């Protein structure tokens, strides 16, 4: 009976290790690229270490957008919004390239000489739980 119990514990430990390490290697490759055109923000990057069993990943981003006047004054509550984007990206050879776009909408519009400034950007692979560092 003792031999059976030890064997069961060992098998459970191995099974637990295998399920927790499936995503342990997922990681960001290089830095994210941030491109801003007017009120539109594009976030692009690469994730690797996804293994051969994963065929696609779901990646999303969110950021705060503020409409700033030429004097760099803090915006009023009406001149702040959140922008986000998400998508599903194919995994090839354990890697996934992604590019997400989101457009901030303000009421009233944020037009020159006002400019849009983004902050608090987070990018997450919701499939594996990996959060990317993008600045």
The 8 nearest C-alpha neighbors of each residue, nearest first, counted from 0:
[[1, 3, 2, 4, 5, 6, 7, 8],
 [0, 2, 4, 3, 5, 6, 7, 8],
 [3, 1, 5, 0, 4, 6, 7, 8],
 [2, 4, 0, 6, 1, 5, 7, 8],
 [5, 3, 7, 1, 6, 2, 8, 0],
 [4, 6, 8, 2, 7, 3, 9, 1],
 [5, 7, 3, 9, 4, 8, 2, 10],
 [8, 6, 4, 10, 5, 9, 3, 11],
 [9, 7, 5, 11, 10, 6, 12, 4],
 [10, 8, 12, 6, 7, 11, 5, 13],
 [11, 9, 7, 13, 12, 8, 14, 6],
 [12, 10, 14, 8, 9, 13, 15, 7],
 [11, 13, 9, 15, 10, 14, 16, 8],
 [12, 14, 16, 10, 15, 11, 17, 9],
 [15, 13, 11, 17, 16, 12, 10, 18],
 [16, 14, 12, 18, 13, 17, 11, 19],
 [15, 17, 13, 19, 14, 18, 20, 12],
 [16, 18, 14, 20, 15, 19, 13, 21],
 [19, 17, 15, 21, 20, 16, 14, 22],
 [20, 18, 16, 21, 17, 15, 22, 23],
 [19, 21, 23, 22, 17, 18, 16, 24],
 [20, 22, 18, 19, 23, 17, 24, 50],
 [23, 21, 20, 25, 24, 127, 19, 49],
 [22, 24, 20, 25, 21, 19, 48, 26],
 [23, 25, 48, 22, 26, 49, 20, 21],
 [26, 24, 48, 49, 22, 47, 23, 46],
 [27, 25, 47, 46, 48, 24, 28, 129],
 [26, 28, 46, 45, 131, 47, 29, 25],
 [29, 27, 45, 46, 47, 26, 30, 44],
 [30, 28, 27, 31, 45, 44, 46, 32],
 [31, 29, 32, 133, 28, 44, 132, 27],
 [32, 30, 44, 133, 43, 33, 42, 29],
 [31, 33, 43, 42, 44, 30, 34, 133],
 [34, 32, 42, 41, 31, 35, 43, 40],
 [35, 33, 41, 40, 32, 42, 36, 39],
 [36, 34, 40, 39, 37, 41, 33, 38],
 [35, 37, 39, 38, 40, 34, 41, 102],
 [36, 38, 39, 35, 115, 114, 40, 102],
 [37, 39, 103, 102, 36, 115, 40, 35],
 [40, 38, 102, 36, 37, 101, 35, 103],
 [39, 41, 35, 101, 100, 34, 102, 42],
 [42, 40, 100, 34, 99, 33, 35, 43],
 [41, 43, 33, 99, 98, 32, 100, 40],
 [44, 42, 98, 32, 97, 31, 99, 41],
 [45, 43, 31, 97, 96, 32, 98, 30],
 [44, 46, 96, 28, 95, 27, 97, 47],
 [45, 47, 27, 95, 28, 26, 94, 96],
 [48, 46, 94, 49, 26, 25, 93, 27],
 [47, 49, 25, 24, 93, 50, 26, 94],
 [50, 48, 93, 25, 47, 94, 53, 22],
 [51, 49, 93, 48, 52, 53, 92, 21],
 [50, 52, 93, 53, 92, 49, 54, 91],
 [53, 51, 50, 54, 49, 93, 21, 90],
 [52, 54, 51, 55, 50, 49, 90, 93],
 [55, 53, 90, 89, 52, 56, 91, 51],
 [56, 54, 89, 90, 88, 53, 87, 57],
 [57, 55, 88, 126, 87, 58, 89, 124],
 [56, 58, 87, 126, 125, 86, 124, 88],
 [57, 59, 124, 85, 123, 86, 125, 56],
 [60, 58, 85, 123, 84, 122, 86, 124],
 [61, 59, 122, 83, 84, 121, 85, 123],
 [60, 62, 83, 121, 82, 120, 84, 122],
 [63, 61, 120, 119, 82, 81, 118, 117],
 [62, 64, 81, 118, 117, 119, 80, 82],
 [63, 65, 117, 80, 116, 81, 79, 115],
 [66, 64, 79, 116, 115, 78, 67, 117],
 [65, 67, 115, 78, 114, 109, 74, 113],
 [68, 66, 114, 113, 71, 74, 65, 115],
 [67, 69, 113, 71, 70, 72, 114, 112],
 [70, 68, 71, 113, 112, 67, 72, 114],
 [69, 71, 72, 68, 67, 73, 113, 112],
 [72, 70, 69, 68, 67, 73, 74, 113],
 [73, 71, 70, 68, 74, 67, 69, 75],
 [72, 74, 71, 67, 75, 68, 65, 66],
 [75, 73, 78, 67, 66, 72, 76, 65],
 [74, 76, 78, 77, 73, 79, 66, 65],
 [75, 77, 78, 79, 74, 80, 65, 73],
 [78, 76, 75, 79, 106, 105, 74, 80],
 [79, 77, 66, 75, 76, 74, 65, 105],
 [80, 78, 65, 77, 76, 64, 66, 74],
 [81, 79, 64, 63, 65, 82, 103, 78],
 [80, 82, 63, 64, 62, 83, 103, 61],
 [81, 83, 103, 62, 61, 101, 102, 63],
 [84, 82, 61, 101, 60, 62, 81, 85],
 [83, 85, 101, 60, 59, 100, 99, 61],
 [86, 84, 59, 58, 99, 60, 83, 57],
 [85, 87, 58, 57, 88, 59, 99, 84],
 [86, 88, 57, 56, 58, 55, 89, 85],
 [87, 89, 55, 56, 97, 95, 86, 57],
 [90, 88, 55, 54, 95, 91, 56, 87],
 [89, 91, 95, 55, 54, 94, 93, 88],
 [90, 92, 94, 93, 95, 89, 54, 51],
 [93, 91, 94, 51, 90, 50, 49, 95],
 [92, 94, 49, 50, 91, 48, 51, 47],
 [95, 93, 47, 90, 91, 92, 46, 49],
 [94, 96, 90, 46, 45, 89, 88, 91],
 [97, 95, 45, 44, 46, 94, 88, 98],
 [98, 96, 43, 44, 45, 88, 95, 99],
 [97, 99, 43, 42, 44, 41, 100, 96],
 [100, 98, 42, 41, 84, 85, 43, 97],
 [99, 101, 41, 40, 84, 42, 98, 39],
 [100, 102, 84, 83, 40, 39, 82, 41],
 [101, 103, 39, 38, 82, 40, 104, 100],
 [104, 102, 38, 82, 39, 64, 105, 101],
 [105, 103, 102, 106, 108, 80, 38, 109],
 [104, 106, 108, 107, 109, 78, 103, 80],
 [107, 105, 108, 104, 77, 78, 109, 79],
 [106, 108, 105, 109, 78, 77, 104, 110],
 [109, 107, 105, 106, 110, 104, 78, 66],
 [108, 110, 113, 66, 105, 107, 114, 111],
 [109, 111, 113, 108, 112, 114, 66, 37],
 [112, 110, 113, 114, 109, 68, 69, 108],
 [111, 113, 110, 69, 114, 68, 109, 67],
 [114, 112, 111, 68, 110, 67, 109, 69],
 [115, 113, 67, 66, 111, 116, 112, 68],
 [114, 116, 66, 65, 38, 67, 64, 117],
 [115, 117, 65, 64, 114, 66, 118, 67],
 [116, 118, 64, 63, 62, 65, 115, 119],
 [119, 117, 63, 120, 62, 64, 116, 65],
 [120, 118, 62, 63, 121, 117, 61, 64],
 [121, 119, 62, 118, 61, 122, 133, 63],
 [120, 122, 60, 61, 119, 62, 123, 131],
 [123, 121, 60, 131, 59, 130, 120, 61],
 [124, 122, 130, 59, 58, 125, 129, 131],
 [123, 125, 58, 129, 126, 128, 127, 57],
 [124, 126, 128, 127, 57, 123, 58, 129],
 [127, 125, 124, 56, 57, 128, 58, 129],
 [126, 128, 129, 125, 124, 22, 25, 56],
 [127, 129, 125, 124, 126, 130, 123, 22],
 [130, 128, 124, 127, 123, 131, 26, 25],
 [131, 129, 123, 122, 124, 128, 132, 121],
 [132, 130, 122, 123, 133, 27, 129, 121],
 [131, 133, 134, 130, 31, 122, 30, 121],
 [134, 132, 31, 131, 30, 120, 121, 122],
 [133, 132, 120, 31, 33, 30, 32, 118]]
